[in-house]
């Protein structure tokens, strides 16, 4: 019996994983941001981006709503809100 070999793994860049979100989404309040970039570093889907204070945002096409960004934010500038469907 032959088994197909997958030459490369799947990627979230091709599959919009945001549809897997678990009824919550991050809200970047952008009031107390200190631009530490911890939210960017912790995101397992690499969907948080921004460079300077109060410019950070997430891409809803890829965010799964894990809450990692809110958990590591030292300024508590990110909150998780119920998803409106």
N, C-alpha and C positions, 0 to 999 in steps of 0.2 A: 504494500500500500504506500502510495506517495503522499507526502504531506507538503502543502504549499509553504514556501518560506517567504516570510515578510522581509523585504529588503530594508525598509526603514519604518520606524514606529510612527504612529499617528501623531498629529500635533494639534494643539488648540488653536494655532494660527489658521488652520484650515477648517476646523470644526468650531463653530461659535458656541462655546461652552456656557455662555450666559443663560441659555435656556434651561440649564440645570440649577439655577439659583434657588435657594431654599426659603423663599418667602420674605427675605430681608435683603436690603441693599445698603451700601454705605452712603452717607451724606457728608461731604466735605464742607464743613461750615465756613472755612476760610476766614476765621476771625483771629484765632490764637496760633496759627501755624508758625512754627519756627524753622521750617524748611530742613528738617533733620533727614528727610528721605527714608525714614524707617518704613513707612507705608510702601514705598517702592520696593525696598529690599525684601520685605516679608511676603509680598503677594505671590502666591504659587502660580498664578496665571499670567504674571507680568502685565497686568492691565491697568496699573496705576502709573500715572506719568505726571511730570511737572518738574520745574527747575527752581523757581524762586518762591518766596513766601506767597501764600494765598493763590497759587496757580495749580495746585495738585487736583487731579480729577481721575476718575476711573472710566474704563470703557465698558458699558453695560453689555456689549456683545460677548465679553469674555469673563466678566465677574461672576463667581459662583456664590457670593454672599457669605463667605467663610468667616468674616469678621476679624481676620488677622490684622488688617490695617488699623481698625479701631482699637484693637487690644494693645498694639505697640505704640500708639501715638502718645508721646509724652505730654503734649499740650491738650489732650482730650478734645481735639478739634474735629474728630471723625466720629460720627454716631451711626449706629445701624438702625434703619427705619423699616417698617413693614412695606413689603412690595405691593404696589398697586397694579393689579392685572386688568 
